[in-house]
């Protein structure tokens, strides 16, 4: 009997493909489009697709790849993130937590969200919901960790101008976050439906 744990060869191939897509996004402007100190990212889309096709484990692994590229950006490797470089100078450890650990959790949560809504609403609806949720949680976890870990620093205090941190964060991500969520919802949902029709989805619960 096939073990429910781990990934099958076909699933490993898909994991490798999605990892390659994440790396391509990282080394091109498509992955991180810098807008001031922040960067608009499409990297949550492969993570969400992986969560649908490969479950929470696949989502977590791909979230880790996404998080690793974000940490590398903060280190100025293969790209640059102004905010990342500033927080990395303050605390490399906390920057890794904010950029890597948070993304692993997003991929893991996306896998469970898909699993839940597939039971409640079916595969197609669950795919679109997972796409939205991945982008939403990415913004929530990233900005939440930023406030929690760096909100007290002179750098973030200077950006907020003395405003309430939560209100500042909501205004700061603004239209950018909404665009990410809309794009992730549409693309992830469409790809998820296509994967289902192609019989490439993981059936293990």
N, C-alpha and C positions, 0 to 999 in steps of 0.2 A: 504493500500500500504506500502511495506517495505521502511523504511527510508534509504536514501542514506548515512546518517551519522552513525558513530559508526560501531561496528562489530557484526556480527551474531554469535549465539552460536557455530556453526561449525568453524567459523573463530577465535573465542576466544580459542577454543580447540587447533587449530593450533598455535596460538600465544603462548599459554602455553607450547606447545611442543618445539617450537623454543627457548623460554626463557630457558627451562630446558637444551636444548643442549648447549646454551651459558654458562650456569652455570657449566655444566660438563666440557666444554672446559676450563673454568676459573680455575677449581680445578685440572686439569691435564696438563701435558706438551704440549698437543696438542693445547691448546689455545694460550699460550704465550711461544715461544721458544726464550729464551734470547740469543742474539748475541751481546756481548759487552754491551754498555749502552742501546741499542735498543732491542726490542723484535719482532720477526716475528710472526704474528698472523693470525689465520684462522677464527677469530670471525666475519669477515665481510661476510662470506658465509651465515650463518643463517640470518643475517640482510638483505642481498640481496634477499634471498629466501622469507623472510617476506615482503619485498617491492613489490615483484612480486605477491605474493598470497594475500596480505592484503592491498596493496596500500600504499600511503605516510604515513598514520597514523600508520599502522603496522610497516612500516620501521622505522619511528621515535621512536616508543616505543622500538623496538628491538635495535636500535642504542643507546637509553638511557641505556638499560641493559648492552650493550657492554661498553659504556662509564663509567657506574658505576663500573664495574669490573676493568677497567683501573685505575680509581681513587683509588679504594681499594688497587690495587697493589702499587700505589704511596705512600700509607699510610703504606705499609708493611703488609697488611691483606690478608691472603690466597695466598700469593705469594710476589714477590719482583721485582721491576723495579728500576735499579740503576739510570737511568735518571729521572724517576718519583719521586723517593725519593729526589733527588737533587733539582728538580724544586719545589717540595712541601715544602721543607725547605726554599726556597726563597720566595714563595708566594702560599699558599694553594688555594686562590681564583683564581689566574691565571691558576694554574694547573687544577682546576676543569673546567674552561672554555676550556682549551686546550684538555682535555681528555674526558669530558662529553658532553659539548655543541657541540663540533665539530662532535662527533659521532652521535648525534641526527640529526644534519643537513645532515650528509652523508645518513642516513637511509631515511630521508624525500626526499632528492634529488633523491635517487635511485628509490623511488616510482614514482616520476614524470618522470624520465628518461624512466622507463619501460612503463609508460602510453603513452609517446610521440612516442617511437619507435614501440610500438605495433600497433599504428595507421598507422605508415609509412611502417613498414616492416613485421608486423605479430608477433605473440606470440613467436615463437621459436627464431627468431633472436633477439627480444627484451630481451629475457631471458639471452642470452649470453652477450649481450651488457650491461645489468644491472649488471651482475656478474663482468665484467671488470670494469665498472664505479664505483661500490661500493668500490672495492679495490683501484682503482686509486684515488678516492676522499678521501678515508681514509688516504692515504699517503700524498696527497696534503694538506688537511685540518690540519692534525696532524703536519706535518713539517712546514707548513705555519704559524700555530699558535705558534709553538715553536720559529720560527724566530721572529715573530711579538711581542710576549709577553716576550721572554727570550733572544732574540738575543743580547741585550745590556749587559747581565749579565757576570760576570767574568767566570762563569762555561761554558757557551756556547762559549765565546770568547776563552777560553782555549782549547776547543775541536776543534775549527776551525783552531787554530794556525795562526790567522791573515788572513785567506783566505776569499774570498767573501762568504757571508752567503748562498746565493742561490746556488752557485756552490758547496759549501761544502755539502749542504743538498742533492743535486742530487747525488753526489758521495757517500755520507754516506749511503743512502738507497739502491742504486745500484741494485745488483743482487737480494737481498732480496725482494725488492718491485716488481721486474719483476716476481719472483716466486709466490708471493702472487697474483698478477694480473692474471697470467696464471691459477693457481689453482682455483681461484674464478670464472674465466670465464667458465672453463670446468665444474666444479661441479654445480655451480648455473644454468648454461644453461641446463645441463642434468636434474637436479631436477625440474627446471621450466617446461620443456617439459613434464616430467612425471606427474606433478601436473595438467597440462592442460589436458592431456589425462584422468586423473582420475576425472576431473570435479570439482577440488578443488580451482579454481581460482575465485577471486572476480570480478564480471562483472560490478560493479557500477563505474561510471566515476565521 
